[in-house]
């Protein structure tokens, strides 16, 4: 149940809901409890006439008043109330259900923001040829919106979403941008450099706009002429980047996003020493996303397989510090990995807190609860771990129906959940 309040009446402790598109405010989530006067000042500056809030989820005197009014008010002030003692098992189920619903709500919000980012990027691509400077400004604004939601106190978690809506090209670019920004931020890159990296990552495949559809994605059966045409998207991208007036770092990302540390990349075959740091980051993430989201879903790798191949077979292709940072951030079992737990249950990794990558959140198929899926934080389960990684074809049909493994992987982020007072 929600009510509305004027912005001037907002108080620390109110749990509020900001309606509108994800770029309409700078907060990482659209629903949250106000924790500072600075947040109130920011909300007031948005120019809203009313703000929705949830009294029952708030921690202000007004919330207590609302609850008391709802209770009736006929009871004498000195009446003795018998405390209600909740059954421990019932309390555990209630808290688990609340965590599960909060997680589903967070996923829905992330999916909406991801879809809006893809939509905005498609609009940018549509203006590149006719109005390159406008396309540049819009790409920088989209990057700024992503950064505003990342540059927060506290830890961020990497989430896997449902099947990405829309075209593969915009989904790929948003994937690469989000993960590259998170990785660069975790490595301590300055905010101004992050902005240029993000713009370059969003536009890294802009040169493909000049290619026929049939060669926009690489295939093993390409002829020599088709391979050459495909690789030409880098030079086309550089031409577009110069027309847009992109800053040098963003331009280098476009020019070097297919270069590799050992010199086996293209178009120049340069090695680490001649690659910009931002380009080294985007090149690695681009390589990873292409493994997970290949031209054919049947030949795409699971996130765990992709990371394992990069580390075991292709380690020389990447800057060691960046590869190690990527593994620390994504975990051994990145979001989207299908796994079997040490108690034999099946699960999908839903999010990884970069501060604790070996203990991800997983959604588990639980026979004890009628085959429903339940959310588990493995950090809270010291006796439970991941036994092995699986392919979707290895899941029993009843499990696959519940866990709904993704054919295409989409990544986004939100603020890592903190325990509530009831959880503590």
N, C-alpha and C positions, 0 to 999 in steps of 0.2 A: 504494500500500500504506500503510495506516495502523495505528497502535498506539494504546494508551490510556495515560494518565498521571494520577496524582492531582494536583489543583490545586496542592498544596504543592510539587510537583516541577517546576512550570513554570519555564522559563528564557527570558530574552531570546534571540531567534533561532529559537525553535521555531515551525514553521508548524502552526497549529492549526485545528480545525474545530469550531464551536459548533453543535450540533444543536438542533432545536426551532424554534419560530415566531420570526418576525422581531422581535416585540415582547418576546422573552424576554431580550434583551441590548441594550446601547446602541451596539454597534459598527456601522459602515456596511456591513461585509461579514461573513459568517459564517465565512469561511475567510481567514486572513491570518497573516503572520509577526509574532510579538510583538516590539515595538520598544522597550518601556519597562517599568519596574517598575510604573508606574501602571496599565498595561493588565493586568498580572498581578494586581494588587490588585483590580481591577474584576472579573476573571474569578473569582477566589476568592470574591468577595462574592456571586456568583450562586448559590452553594449546590450546585454540581455535585459528584458523587462521582468522576467520571472525565471526562477531556477527550481527545478524539481528536486525534492529531497525525500529520504525515507526516515521518518521519525524513529521507527523501531530499530533501525540499524545505526542510529546516531548516538553520540555520547555528549549530550547537552541537556541542561535542565528542562528545556522545552519538550524534549523527547519523553522525559519522565512524566511531565504534566499530561501529555497526550495519552500515555499509557494509563495514568490514574483516571482520567476522564472516561476512557474506554471501559474501565472496570466497574463503573456505576456510581461510586461516591457515596452510597448509603451506609457503608460500614462505619461504626463508631471509630474515632481516632485511636482510642485505647484498646480496641479489640485485639485479642491475641490470635495471631495467625500461625497455623501449624505449617512448618516448612514442608514442602513437597520433596521427597527423596526419590530421585530418578533411578530406576534400575540401571546398573552399570552397563549391561549389554544393550539396553534400549538407548542409553546415552551414546554409546559407541556407534550404534547404527545411525542415530540422528546426526552426529558429527560427521560420519562418513558420507551420509547423503548430502549434508550441507556443503562439504568440500567438493563432492562430485558435481553438484549443481553450479557452484562457484567456478569450477574448472570449465564446465561446458559454456557458461556465460562468457568467460574470458576467451575461449576459442571462438565463440560467435563474434565477439568484438574484434578479435584479431583478423578473422576472415573478412569482416566488413571493411576494415582498414586496408587489408591486402588487396581486395577487389577494387577499392577506390583508387589505390595507387596504380594498379594495372590500367584502370580506365583513364586516369590522368596521363599515364605514359603513352597510351594509344593516341590521345589527343595531341600530345607533344609530337609524336612521330608524324601525325597527319599535317603538321605545320612546318616541318623541317625544310622542305623544298621551297615553299612559297614565302615563308617568313622566318628565316633562320635565327634572327636575333630574338624574336618572340619565343621560339622553341628553346633557346638557351635560357632565357629568363624563367620560363616555366619549369624547365628541368632543375634549375637551381632552387626554385621555390619548393618543388617536390622534395628535393634532397634536404632542404632546411626543415620541412615539416617532419621528415623521418628523424633528423637529428634532434629536433626539439623534444621528441618523445624518447630518445635514447639518453640525452644528457640530463639524467636525473640522479639523485642520490640513491644509493642502494644497488642491489644486484639485478641484472637482467637475465631472463631465461629465454632460450631458443625454443620455439614451438613448431611442431609440424601441424599443418592444417589439412582440411579435407581436400578433395580434388579441386585444383585451382580452376576458377571460372575463366572463360575467355580464351584468347589465343595463346599458343605456347610461347611466342616470342616475347610478349610483354611479361608473362609469368616468369620466364627465364631471367629477363633483365631485372625484375624486382627481386627475385631470389638472390641473384648475384650481388645486387646493391645492398640488400639488408644484411646478408651474411658478411660481406666485405666490410661494411661499416662497423658491425659488431666486433669483427676480428681486429680491425685497425684500432678501434676504441680500446679494446682489451690490451693492446700493445702500447697504449699511451700516445697515440698520434694526436697532435694538436687539432683543435676544433676547425680552424681554417683549412688545414690540410684534409680533414675528414670531409668538409664540404666539397672540395674539388674532387677527391676520390669518389664520393657518392655520385656527383654529376657525371663523371667519366664512366662509372659502372652502369648507371641508368642508360647511357647512350652508347655503350661499348659496341653494340651490334647495329648501330644506325646505318652503317655502310651496306647492310643487307637489304635496305629499302630499295636499292638500285638493282638487286639481283632478281632473276626469275624465281618463282616460288619453288621450282623443282630442285634448285641448288642452294636454298637457304639453310638446309640442314645437311651435314656431311653423311655420306653413305659409303659403305665398304666397296660397293660396286661402281663407284664413280669412274668415269674414263679420265685420262690425263687432262683433257680439255675441261671437264667438269670440275675436277679438283682445282685447277688453276683459276677457274671462274669463281668457285667458292672462296678461295683464299684472297681473291681480289676485294672481298668485302672490307678488309682492313684498309686498303688504300682509298676505297670509296669513302670509308668512315673518316679518314683524315681530311679529305676534301670537304666533307660536310662540317667537320669540327672547325675548320678554319673559316668557313663561311659563317658559322654561328659565333665565332669569336670566343671559343672556349679558352679558359686559362691553361697555362702550360702543363700543369699536373694532369688535368682532365684529358688534354690532348694526348699526353703520353700513355694514359690508360687505354685510350682507343687504339693507339699505334702498337702497343705491346701486350695486349690482353691474350694473345696466342703465343707469345714468346715463353721459353722455358729456361730454367736455370742452367741446364746442361747444353744449351745451344741447339736443341732439336726442334724448337718451335719455328713459327713463321710470323712475318714475312722475311725478317732479316737474319734469323738464326743467332741472335745475340745471347750472351750469357748473363748471369746474375749481375756482374759488375757494371753492365751497361743498361740494366733495367732500373727504372724508377721504383722506389719502395711501394708506392700505390699500385703500380702495374704488377709487381710481384704478388701482391695480395689478391688483386682481382684475377690474375691469371690462374692462381691456385683454386680460388672459389669457382671460377668459370669451368675449370677442368672437372671439379667435383660435381657440379650441377649437371654437366653434360653426361657424366657417368650415370647419375641417378635418373635423369630425364632425357634419355636418348631418343633418337628419331623413332625407334620402335620400342613400345613398352615391354614387349616380350624379351628384349635384349638389354633392357636397363638393369642396372645393379641396385640392390638394396643399399641404403645409406651405410650400413656396416660393411658390406662387400666393397663399396666404393672407397671408403676410408682405408680398409685393409689393403686393397690393391695399391692405392697411392703410397702407402707406407712400405709395403713389402716389395713391390715390383717397380715403382716409379719414383722412389725417394729422391733420386738424383735430379729429377726434373724441377724440384722446388727448393726455395730458400729454406734451409733447415730450421731456422728460428721461426719462420712463418708457418711451416708445416707443424712444428711442435705446438705453436700457439693455437693452431686450428684444432688439433687433436685435444688439447686441454679444454678448449671452449665447447667443442661438440661432443666430447666424451668418446669412449671406445665404441659405444652403441649410440650413434647420433639419432636425433628425433626421426621417427618414421621407421626405425629398425624393428623387425619382427623377431621376438625372442621367446625362448622357453626358460622359465624360472627354475630355481633349484628345487621347488616343490612340484615340478612337472606341469604347472599351469602355463598357458600361453598368454602372451601380452604384446602390446605395441608400445614402443617408447614414444611418449607424447611431448615431453619437454626436458631440457637439460639446464640446470642452473650452472653457469660457467664456474662458479666457485666450488661446486661439488660434482664434477662431471661423471664420477664413477657411480653415483647414486641418483639416477634420473627418476622422473615421474613416469609411471607406466600405467596403461589401462589394461586390466587383467580380465580374461574370461574366467568367471568364478562359478564352477558347478555348484558350490554350496549355496549360491544365491540364485538358483534357477537358471544358470547360464547367463546371467546379466554380466555386464562389464562394470568393474569398479576401479576407481582411481587409487593407486598406491604410490606413496613417496618412499622409495627404497631406502632413503636415509633413515626413515623411522622403523625399518625392518632389519635389524642387525643380523638376524638368522636367515634372511632371504636374499638371494642374489640372482644374477643372470647366468644360466648354464651354457646356453648356446644361441647363436643367431640362426634364423630360418628364412627361407623364401616363402612367398605367399602360397605356392603350390604345396608346401609341406604342412599347411594348417588343415586340420579336419574341417569339413564343410560347415559344421555347426559353429565352429569357432570363427571361421572367416566371415560368416554372416553377421556376427556380433562385432568383431573388431574392425571390419571393413578396411582391409589393407589398401593403401593408395597405389594406383598405377603411376601417378605422377606426384612428385614430392614438392610441397610448397612450404617455405619457411617464413616465419615472422617472429616477433618477440613481444614480451611484456615484462613488467616488473615482477621479480621473483616473489612468490607468496611468502608472507610472514605468518607464523603461528598466531592465532587469536588467543585471548586469555583463556578460553575454554580448552584449547588444544594444549596449552602449556602444562 
